[in-house]
Amino acid sequence: MDRKSLIEEAKKQLNDFNSQLDDLEIKMKDFSGEAKKVYDEQAGELRKLIGEAEKNFDKAKNASEETWGEVKDFVEFTGKALRSSFNYFISHYKKK
């Protein structure tokens, strides 16, 4: 996969994460007390990670050819780690 395609695919996944979080937030509006607090903290952390990934993916667009291999590994690793965290988070709240 070339640089542009890889980064576009990664950013598309981040947009999907944000969309799913937005949908879940609507469903969680009736939460209150400790459950709401925990959800808000976890969702906030996840949104922060998504934002950091977006910034790093933007930087990856400008990576030199010499460093592209490292950047590619980073983009792929970040995507997998974020997807794992996201799926773990979502699995706790889709049941509710």
N, C-alpha and C positions, 0 to 999 in steps of 0.2 A: 504494500500500500504506500502510495507516495505521501509526502509531507502534507500537502493541502487536504487530501482526502482523509488522512488520519486525524488531523486537527478538526476538520469539519465534523467528522463522525463523533469525536470526543465532545465537541461543543453541543452537538445535537443531543447527545446523551445527557449532558448537564441541563439543557433546556427541558428535557423530559423529566428529569429529577425535580426541577423547580415546578413544573406543571403538576406533577403528582403531589408534591408538598402543598401546593395551593389547593388542590382538590381535597386533600386530607384535612387541611386546616379548616375548611368549611364544615366537614363532618365532625371535627373536634370542638366546634364552638360551644357545644353544650357541656363540655368538661368543666369542672370547677375544682377548687381546692388544690390539694397536692397533685392530683392527676394532671390538672391543667398546667401547674408549675413545671412538673417534670417534662411534659410534652413540649412546652414552650422552650425550655432550656435545650432539650435534645434537638428540636427542630431548628433552633437558632444556631447551634453548633454545626449542624449539617448544612445549613445555608451558608455559614461562614466557610466551611470546607469547599463547597461548590464555588463560591466566589473566588477563593484562592486558586482553585483549579482553573477557573476561567482566565485569571490573570496569567498563570503559568502557561496555559495553552496559547495565549496571545504572544507571550515571549517566545514560545517555541517556533512560531511562524518565522521569526527573524534569526533563528539559529544558523550558524555557518554550516557548510557541508561537512567540515571536519568534526563538528560536535553533534551532527544530526543523529548519529547512532545512539549517543547517550540520551539525547532529547527524546528520541522515539521510545526508548526503553522507559524513560520517565513518564511520558504521556500514557503509555500502555499500563504501567504499574499504577499510576494515579487513578486511571479510569477503573481498573479492577478493584483497587482498594476502596474507592468511593462507591462503586456499585455494591460491593459487599456491605459496607457500612449502611448505605441507603436501604438495601434489601432487609437488613437486620432491623433497622429502625421501623420501616414500613410494616414488617411482619408483626410487630407488637401492637400496632394501632389499627390495622385492617380487621383484626379480630373483634375489636371493641364496637 
